[in-house]
Amino acid sequence: MYRYQIRLYPELLKNREGLKLDPTLDLVKEIAKDYTIAGMKAANKKGIEEDTIEIKNGNTLQFILVSEAWLKFPTKAIRNFISKLSKIEPYNGLITPNGRLFKGESEFLGEDILDIVDEKLKLTDERALIEIIRLFFRETEGNRKTINMLKEIVGGVN
């Protein structure tokens, strides 16, 4: 399973100021549980790790999304989750005139170690190429460090 850290915050800056979503945490967890149950029945199994759901700074939802397939745009994979949130207080009052509730950010955290163990740590040429492409495709600080290490290794080969 591929893991992504997702951060969602209200679209409009004026809606973020003074917003306290902390009291909705239990309700958000229930909606996440429903999303995960439905997501595990989908062709691309995906879900939200319930124990990672937290509210930062009173106005930002943060959690880890897991997906069986690689997601180019992880925040698009949670549209159903956001749709359900938009039907409850105080989220329904945060919807903008253009119909948006959140701005989202995602960060690729990597693959679950269990998936790697299941493959018995076998790294085929095809798998290695796919992983290198993913490193360049998802620009993060961790990926940048790995890319620089790869460059050093390749640069040292005669």
C-alpha positions, 0 to 999 in steps of 0.5 A: 500500500502506498501512503500519503500524508494529506493536509486539508484546510479551508479554501478561503483565508478568512474562513481559517482565522479563528476556526476551531474544528477540534470538537468535530474530531470524533465525527471526522473519524466516523466519516473516515471509517465509512470512507475506508469501508467503502474504499476497501470495496473499490477496484483500487483499495484505499482508506484513511488510517483512523489513528492518524487523523488530527486537527492542527492549528484548529483549522487543518485536518491531517491524516494518512491516506493509503492506496493499493495503487499509485495516486498521481493526485492523492487529494482527488482520491478523497472527494467522497470523504470531503463530500460527506464532511461538507454536509455537517456543521461547521464544514457546510458553512465553509463552502466557497461560492465556487463550491470548494470546501478545502485546499489540500496538500499531499506528501508521498510517504512511501510504501508500507514495509509489509508490501516490500516484505511480501515481495521478499525484497526482490527488486527487478529492473522494472521495479527499480525503474518505477521507483526511480521515476516516482522519486522524480515525479513526487518532489519532496525533501526526502525524495530530493535527498534520495535523488542526490544520493543516486546521483552520487552513486551513478556519478561514481561509476566509471 
